[in-house]
Amino acid sequence: MNAHESSPDKAKHPAVVERITKLVYRNSVSGQIICILISAVLAMAYFGHLSQLALGYWIASTWLIALWRLHTAQQYHQAIQRAQVDYGTWSKRFFLGVNVSGLVWGVGGFILMQNASDSLRLFTAFVMSGVVSGAVPILGAHYQAFRNFTLFILLPVLASALLGQGPLDTVLAIMCFMYMVVVIKGVRNYNEAIIESIVLELEQKSLVNDLQQARNAAEAASRAKSEFIANVSHEIRTPMNGIVGMANLLAQSDLDEQQQQELAVILSSSDLLLALVNDVLDIAKIEAGQFEIVEKDFDLALLLNNTNKMFAVTAKKKNVELILKASYAGNWWVHGDAIRLQQILVNLLGNAVKFTHAGRVELDCHVAENRLQFSVRDTGIGIPASHLAHIFDAFVQGDGSLSRQYGGTGLGLTIAKKLTDYLGGELTVKSVHGQGTEFSFSIPLKAAKQVVHIESALAEPENQLRILLAEDNPTNRLVATRILLAAGHHVICAENGEQVLGLAQSQQFDLILMDIQMPVMDGLEATRQIRAQQSQRAIPIIALTANAMDADRDACFAAGMDGFITKPVRPEQLAAAIKAALKSGTP
């Protein structure tokens, strides 16, 4: 509805007609009962002063009109209950009833006041004015109906006063005219206020609906984007699993120097591709609000050393000095999300090493004001001042040409910034173009609940296990089988959940590696049925899937699995997961 429409136009709007019709019918029953009572009072006042026949005709007319309008109101309420309401038609019926009622009352008032005493004439004028006043709360929402009702009733009173010869008739006429003008004007203002309030309410509801639709559309778009990214991630991880798995198996065979170099390129390229996929998936999780912080005790010194070592070879090749400074007087065991903290540091150190061609890269960690303070400084190319304001935006790099010269998606700093926020800190940057850059952040220092010793994920190989591998993709099945056989395990394969159930019932297995998306029966349903058939969790089940969202992980554990591995899988990763699952899954 246009806010600039005139009041008459607004009053014709279907939504306004509906609300006004509801308002006028709300008190119409009580209004007719009052009319019946008032007509009876007037008849009693004029009894003996007017022909009984004329008086009888008038009171009968008012009662019949009142009863007809009561019947109309009853029909309206029945239509409401049946949800069969044409509000425009019912508004017209109400308007007709008001006009007929006002006409009958006006004619009756004129007849009653003829040849009556001054006291009766004043009493009649008072009663008629009271009828008009009583109609304000009932008819006020319908200005045209009230205006006609008032004119039909008071104009005969005014005419009778003007024609009268009594000493009070002139005063009565003036008062009647003034009252008529004032009450009609007042009800008009009242009616306009009602219409404006209805229009405002409708506009607010429309705005709320528009906002709701916009929010639903945005949420649908976000879900669609997340589903698309998850599906793309799944489809990319599946062939990558074959590439990475076979490359790792080749790395364990006898190769000459040239073959080792070529294989190193394959492994490096697959690592880069996997990192890009993980970056896109991480930013999608963060934007969808599906990112979880998992806190536990960890050795901060070990984390810093391992993170630094990840870039030691690359830095050495570039003749860049890689320095780790860590000064903390307390225990290096702390409580927090080690994975997310390391992810931040990896992004910052990776950028620093990438964009530094000479000099040094320094990772500094110290404690100040009960917070862990981190900074990564380099003597690299720096960031132009004009780009600093947008350096944490997604898909943005310090210089557009950098994406061509150095590669990357521009998501690393965005992820680092959002992860820092999740951990309760704020990532800031200082840079001088051509001289270097410093990224700094701090997070709350939380003492470890208890100090434990870390067991290496690359522990001694397990004893030979009898493993059921559920995988429908031939390449992924071959990769996983080769890795398991190389570790000394015995492998039986299934291509869908039904085959898994049959094999699990007919044979004994030490462990099941379960794909999620399979034909006939998926891995989640197969796991649920296996768990339902077991009196206790006798056999560990590990998800081996290309679905990498947190929701997928949660669904796997909810179905009864003991571990979760995303493709592409590496031998040491699979060995660690098997060891952990055997610990937790064995009664």
N, C-alpha and C positions, 0 to 999 in steps of 0.2 A: 504494500500500500504506500502510495506517495505521500510523504509528510506535508507536501505543499498543496494538497487537494483542499477545496473549500469544505465547510462543514456539511452542506447538503450532499455533496458528492461522497464524503466519508460515511454519512448516515445510510447511503444506499449500498455500501459495500456489503457483500453477503455475510462476512464474518461479524460486522457491526449489527446487521439486521438480526442475526441469530442471537447475539448477546442481549440486544434490546428486547427482543421477543421473549426471551427467558425471563428478563427482569419484570416486564409488565404482567406476565402471567403468574409470576410468583405470588403476588398479593391480590390477584383478581377475585378470588373466592371471598376473602374477608371484605373486600370493597363492596361486593354485591350484598352481602349480609348487612353491612352498615346502611346501604341504600334502602333496603327493605325496612329496617328499624326506623330510619329517619322519616320515610314516607308515612309510616304508621303514626309517628309523633305529630307530623303535620296534619294528618287526617283527624287525629283526636283534637288538635287545636281548633280546627275549622268545623268540627262536628256541631251542628246547630246553627252555624253562620253561613252555610253554603248548601246548595241542593245536594241531598244525599246521593242522588243518581250521578250527578257530575263528579262528586267526590269519590263515589265508588268506581266510576270509569277511570279516573286518574290513578287511584291507588292500584287498581287492577292492572293498568298499563305498566306502571313502574315495577310491579312484582313480576309480571310476565317477562318484561325485558330482563330483569335481574335473574329470573330462573333460566331464561334462554342463554344468558352469558355464563351462568354457572354450568350449564350443560356443555357449552362450548369449551370452558376451561377443563371440564372432565375429559372431553374428547381429546383435547391437546395433551393432557398428561398421559392418557392411554397411548397416544401416538408416540410420545417420548419413550414409553416403556417398550414399544415395539420397534423403536429406532427407525420409524417411518415418518420423518418430519420434514415438511417443506416450510421453512421458517418464513419465507416471503408470503405464502398463502395464509398462514396463521396470523401473521402481523396484519394483513388486510382484514381478516375476520375480526380481529380485536378492534381495529380502527373503526370498522362499521358498527360494532356493538357500542363503542363509546359514543359515536355520533348519534345513534338512535336513542341511547339512554339520555344524553344531554338534551336532545330535542324534546323528549317526553318531559323531562324535569323542567325545561324552560317554559314550555307551553303551560304546564301545570302551575308553575309559579306565577305566570301572568294572569291565569284565570283566578287563582286564589287571591291575588292582591286586588282584583277588581271589587269595588264597593265594600272592601273590608275596612275595619277600624284602623286608626293610626297605629295602635299597639300591635295588631295582627300583621299589618304591612311591614312594620319594623322587624317583627319576629320572623316573618317569612324571608325578608332580605337577609337577616342574620343567618337563618338556616341554610339558605342557598349559598351564601358566602362560605359557610362552614363545610358544605358539600364540596365546593371548589377547593378549599384548603385541604380537606381530607384526601382529595385526589392527587395532591402534589407528590407524595411518596409512591403512589401507585402508577400515575401517568407521567411523572417527571422525566422518565427515560424516553418517552415517546412525545416529543414536543408538539407535533401536529395534532395528535389525539387530544392532548391537554388543552391546546389553544382552542380547538373547536368546542370541546366540552365546556370550557369557561365561557366562551361567547354565547353558546346556545342557552346556558343557564342565566348568565348575568345580563345579557342584552334585554330580555323580557323584563327583568327587574328594573333596569335602567329606563326602559320605555314606560313601564307602569308608573315610575316615580315622576317622569317628565310630564305624563298626562294627568297626574294627580293634582288636586287642588289644595291638599292639606298643607299646614304650615311647615311640616318637616320634609315634604317631598323634594324640595330643591336641595336641601342638605343631603338627603338620601341619594339623590341622583349624582351629586358631585362625589360623594363618598364611594358610591358604587363604581363610577367611572374611574376614579383614582385607584381603587383596589384592583379593578380589572386590568388596568395598564400595568400596575406594579407587579401583580402576581404573574401575568403572562411574560413580562420582561424577565422577572426572576427565574421562572422555570426555563426560559430560553437559555439563560446563562448556565443554569444547572444542567440542562440537557447537553449543551456544548462541552461542559466539563466532563460529563459522563462519556460522551463520544471520544473526546481527546484521551481520556484515561483508557478506554477500550482500545483505541488506535495504538497508544503507547505500549499497552500490554501485548497487543498482537505483533507490533514491531519487535519488541523484546523477545517474544517467543520465536519469531522468524529469525532473529539474530542468533538465538540459542540453537535453533535447528540448523542454521547455516554453519555455525561453529562446530556443532556435533557432526554434521556431514563432512566438514573439512577435516575434523580430527579423525573420523572414521576412514576418510580417504587417505589421509596421511599415514594412519596406522596400517591400512591395507597395503599402501605403497611400501612402507617400511618392511612389513612382513613379506611382501613379494620380493623385495630386494634381498632380504635375508635368506629367503628360500632359494632365490636365484644364485646367490653367492655360495650357499651351502651345496647346491646341486653342482655348480661349476667346480667347486673345491673337490667334491666327490669324484666328478668325472676326470679331473686333472690328476688327483691322487692315485686313481686306479692304474693308468699307464705308467705314472711315475714310480709306482711300487715295483713294476717290472724292470724299469731302467735302473733304479737304485739297488734293488735286490740283486740283479744279475751283475751289476758293476761291483758290488761288494763281494760277491762270490768269485768274480774274476780276479779281484785284488788278492784273494787268498791262494791263487794258483801261481805257477811259475811263469813269469813274464820277463821279456827282455826290457832294456831301458826305454826304448821307443814306445813299446806297448804300455809300460807303466806311465809314461808321460801322457799318452793318449787317454788312458783310463782316468788319470788325474783330472783331465779336462772334463770328462763325462761326469765324474763325481762332483767337481766344483760347480759345473753348470746346473746339475740337478739340485745341489744345495741352494744355489741362488734362486732357482725356480721355486723350490719349496719355501724359501724365505719370503718370496713375493706373495705366494698363495697364503701363507700364514699371516702376513701383514694385512692383506685385504680382508681375511676372515676375522682378524682381531678387531679391525676398525668397525666392521659390521656388527660384531658382538657388542662393542662399546656403545655404538649409536643405538642399538636396539635395547640397551639396558640389561643385557644378558651376561655381563662380565662379572665374574665372582672373584672375590679376594679370599684366598685360603691361607690362614695364618698357622704357623707351627714353629717349633724351635729349630734354629739352624746355626751353623758356624759361619759367622760373617767373614772371618779371615779366610776361610777356605773358599767361600763364594768369590771374594775379591781376587784371590790368587788364580782361581780357575777362569774367571772372566778375563783377567789380564793375559793369561796364557793363550786364550782363544785367538788373540791378535798378535802374539809374539812373532810368529813366523812371517806374517804379512809385513809387520813393521820392520823386521830385520831385512827383508828383501828390499824395502824402500830406503834403507839406511836411516830410519826414524827411531829415535830413542824412546822406548816405552817404559814409563816410570810409574810405579805404584807407591803412594805415600799413605800409610795408615797409622794413625796415632790415636790410641784409645787405652786409657789406664785400666779400664774395667775388664770384665770377662767378655770375650769375643762371641760367646753364645748369646743370641738374641732371639726374640719372638716376632714373627712377621711373615709376610708372603715372599719367600726367597725367590720363587720363580718370576714373579712380576718385578721385583727389584733387579734381578739379573737381566731381565728383558730390557728394562730402562737403560742399565749400564751398557749392555751390548749394543743397543741402538746408538747411544752417545759415543762410545768408544769406536764403534764401526765407522761412524761418520768422521770422527776425528782422524782416524788412520787413513780413511779414503781420501780426505781433502788436504792431507799434510804430505808434502814432498820432501821436506828437509826440516831438521830440528828435532822436536820432541812432542810426545803426547803424554799427558800426565793425568792419572786418576788419583784423586785425593779423597780420603775419608777421615773425618774426625768428629768428635762429639762436642756440642756446644748447646747449653741451655736445655739439657735433657733431650736433645734431638741429634740424629745422625745427619751430619752435613757431608754432602757429596759434591764434587766438582770434577769436570773433565775439561782440561785446558790443552790447547794445541797451538802450534806455530804455523798453521796452514794458511789457506787462501783467504780466510775470513769471509764475512758476509757484508754486503753493501748496506749502509744505514737505511736506505730506502726500502729494503726488503725485510728488515728485522721485525716489523709489525705483523708480517704475515708468515713468518717462518714456521709457526706451529699449525698453519692451516693445512688441511689434507691436500695431497697431490701438489704441494708447493715446494719449490727448492729455491735456494738463495739466488740463483740465476737460471733463466730458462735454458740457457745453453748447457748448464751442468748436467741436465738429464741426458743429453746426447754424449757429453764428454765422459761422465762418470757412471751413468746408468742409475737405475732406481726409480721408485714410484713416488717418492716424496711423502711416504706414509710413516716413516720411522720416527720422526720428531713429533708428529701428531699423536702416535700411539704412546710415545714416551711421556708427552705432556698429560694425556688423559690418565695414564697409569699412575703418574705422580699425584694427580688429583685424587685418584682412588685411594692411594696410600696415605693421604692426609698432608701432602706437601704441595709445593708450587715450583714448577720448572721455569727458570729464568735464563736469559742469554745476554752476554756482552761480547761484542766483536768489533774489531777494527779491520776494515777491508785491506787484505794483503799482509796482515800481521798475525792474525790468529783469532781464535774464538774460545770462549769459556761458557759452558753450561753448568748451572748450579741448581741444587734442590736439597731439601731437608725433609726428613720424615721423623715421626715420634720414635724415641728410643724405648723399646719394651724389653725388659729382661726376660731371658728364657725361663720357662717354668721348671725345667730340669735339664741338666747337661747330659747329652748322650753321645755316643761315638758313632760316627757314620760308617756304615758298611759299604764297601765299594759295589757299585752296580755291576761291575765287571768281575764278579766273584768267580770262584772255581766252577767249572761246568757241573751241572747236575748229573746224577746217574742217568743211565739210559731210561727214557720214559716212553710209554706207549701213548701216542697222541692222536686224537681224532681231529682232523683238519676239515672244517666246513667252509668251502669256498667255491662259488660257481664260475668265477672267471679263470679260464685255463692258465693265463700268464701269471696271475697272482697265486694260483694253486701251485704252479711249478716253482715260483720264487720261494714261497714259504716252505715247500717240501725240501728244496735244496738246502735251505738254511738249517732246517731241523735235522736233516740227515747228516749235514756237516758237523752238527753238534753231537751226533751220536744217538739220536732218538729214532724210534720206529714210528712211521707215519701211516695212518689210514685216512683216505680222503672221502668226503661226501660233497655232493653238489647242491643239496637243498636241505631244508629243515626236516622233512619227512625221512630222508635217508639217515640223518643224524639220529633221530629217535629210534629208528630200527637198529642201527649199529650200536647205540648206547644200551639198548635192551638185550642184544644178543652177545655183545663182547664187553670185555673189561678194558677201561682206559684210565690212564693216570691224569689226563688233562684233555680239555676240548678247546680248540681255537675256533671261534665262531664268527663268521661273517654276519653282517646285519641284513643287507639287501640280497635276498636270494629268491629264486622262483619257488612256486608250490607252497612253501612255508618259510617265513623269514626267521632270522636268528633269534629275535626277541621271543616270538611265540614258541620256538623250539626250546629255548631256555626255560620258559615258564612251565612247559609240559614236563621237561626233565626234572625240574625242582618239585613239581606236584607229585611225581611218581616216586620221589626219594623220601625216605623217612628222615634222612639227615643229609646235609650238604656234603655228600661223599666225593664228588668229583669237581675239581675247580674248572671254571669256564671263563675264558678270556675273550673279550670282543676284539676282533681284528678287522677293522673297518676303515673305509675312506670317509665316513661321516665324522666330521671333526668338531661339530658344535657342542656346546655345553649341554644342551637339551638331549643330544644323542647319548652323551656320557651318562647323564642322569637316568635316561630310559634304560640303558644297559644294566646299571646297578639295581634299578627298581625291578627289573625282570629276574634278577638273581645272579648276575655275573660277578666274578671276583676281580676282574681286571679289564683294562681298556687300552688298546693300542691303535693309533691311527697310522694309516698307510701314507707314504712308503715306510716300510719297517726295516730297521737295521739289525744285524745279528745280535749286537750287544744289548740293544733295546729289548728285543724279544727274549733274550736270556734273563734279563733283569725282571721282566714282567712275569715270566714263568716261575722264577724263584719266589717272587712276592706272592703270587697266586697260590703256590703250593703251601706257603706258610699260613695264609689266611683261610684257604679253602679246605685244608685237611682238618678233620675233627680232632 
